Amino acid sequence: MGAIDMELYRKLGTRDALGATLAEIGGEYPELVVLAADCLASVRGKAFAAKFPERAINFGIAEADMMMAAAGMATCGKIPVACTFGFLASLRAGEMIRSGICYPKLNVKIAATSSGLAMGDGGTTHHIIEDIAVLRSFANLTILAPCDGVATTKAVRAAIEFPGPVYLRLGRGGEPNVYKDDFDFEIGKAVTLREGSDVTIIAVGAVILRALEAADILAKKGVSARVIDMITLKPIDRDIILKAARETKLIVTAEDHNILGGLGGAVAEVLSEEPSVPLRRVGIKDTFCSIGPTDELMDKYGLSGKAIAKEVLDYT
């Protein structure tokens, strides 16, 4: 694997890092092809297309067709990266991902941008707060959700090297840096961002920064909060969850997703099979979300650092 330009990726959000990484590694993987459903510019695939025009294919507004074409390419030894928005990948093309890609366990990578509430002013139809629940139930599918540019380039590279279908849950861009330094990324392993002894906050993607904010609020109130970035949603890191259950008194999950079936559900499944601690789930309370700026929507639906901290304080 080639050297990573860490300074570059510290400046990029998730979808920008997706595009930059694909363009950077295209020469290393001649079998790599990038597919887009009328959104090559939006998913930042133009840099790859400029360098490797014969390996960048625009399918138009035909996400289902794109997924099945990706499946066919994989059977011919290609490594297709099928790019579109999260709501279109997981819902409109969900059946094709399930039956055409996951069932035969084909080497297709699905890059889904604008996930969670990232589409903001795109409105309710363009939010995707169900994708983890839907796709987590597809056998053979690995799900990665990096929170910033550094984590994204690691996740993209790992996905390309991983044999089998991978879903990359990415934002819309502009995500602040969380990872300031290089770190070891491994599929299936979460990252402890902050140690703590009283409670554990397990978060993912766009909510990571808010979980760290919650830990700061709690520290001022004398509560020591551990913060874990669950970069791999499937297979989930059972060991780090059970370690937190042994060492802290409460676990709180936080995600830009419906509380049903998402990160909170996955953590609950792990805790239900072992002696555990209480669990509180912060997320979207089984409702459709309104239109508006993403940051305001995150606050409106209880995903602020203050709201996460309150969940802890109300219990303790």
Residue, then its C-alpha position, 0 to 999 in steps of 0.5 A: m500500500g502506498a504512502i498516505d498524504m496525511e496533511l492532505y486528508r486532514k483537510l478533506g471531509t469524507r466524500d472529498a477524501l473518497g474521491a482523492t483516495l480513489a484517484e491516488i490508488g487508481g494506479e496501484y489497482p488497475e482492476l479498480v473501476v469507479l461507477a456513478a449514478d449521475c453524481l460523479a461530481s458530487v461523489r468527487g469522482k472527477a479526479f479519478a475520471a480525469k486520470f483513468p477515463e476508461r475506468a470511470i462509468n456514469f450510469g445516469i439515474a439508474e442506481a439499480d442498474m449500476m449495482m447489477a453492472a458492478a456485480g457483473m464486473a466483479t465476476c470478471g475480476k474488476i474491483p468496482v466502486a459503485c457511488t451514489f447517495g445513501f438513500l438511493a444506495s440502501l433503499r432504491a438499490g437495496e434489493m440488488i445489493r442484497s441479491g446481486i452482490c451480497y448473496p454471491k459475495l461479490n467483490v463490490k464496494i458501495a460508496a454511499t455519500s450524504s448519509g444520515l442527516a447530511m443532505g440537510d436541506g434535501g429534505t425528508t426523502h433525501h435523509i437516510i436514517e434507516d440504512i444501517a438497519v436495512l444493510r446490517s441484516f444482509a449477510n456477507l456485507t461489511i459496513l464502515a462509517p468513517c467520521d473524517g477525511v483521515a479515517t475515510t482514506k484508511a477505510v477506502r483503502a482497507a475496503i479495496e483490499f478486503p475480499g467481499p462486499v463493503y458499504l462505506r457510509l460517508g457524509r456530504g463533506g466539510e466534516p471537522n477533523v477528529y483524527k489529528d495523527d496517523f492511526d491503525f485502522e483495521i476492519g472490525k476494530a473500533v477506536t477509543l478516542r478518549e479514556g474514561s471510567d464512569v460511562t462509555i459513549i459509543a458513537v459513529g460518523a457525524v456524531i463523533l465530534r458531538a460525543l467528544e463535546a458531551a465528554d467535555i461537558l460531563a468532565k466539568k460535572g465530574v463524570s469521566a466519559r470514555v468515547i469510542d468510535m465504532i468505525t466498523l458497524k459490521p462486524i461490530d467490535r464485541d470485545i471493545i463493547l464488553k470491555a466497556a461494560r465491565e469497566t464503566k457503569l453505563i453505555v450510551t450510543a449516539e448516531d444519526h440514524n433511527i434508534l431502531g436497528g442502528l448502532g444502538g440496536a447492534v450494541a444492544e444485541v451484544l450486551s443482551e448476550e453477556p452480563s452487562v451494564p445499562l444502555r441508553r440509545v441516543g438517536i432519531k426517535d423512530t420518526f421522519c426528519s424535517i428539512g433544514p440545515t444539518d447542524e440544526l437538524m442534529d440539534k433538533y433531533g437530540l444529537s447535540g453534545k449537550a443532549i448526549a451529556k444529558e442522557v448520561l446525567d439523567y441516569t447517573 
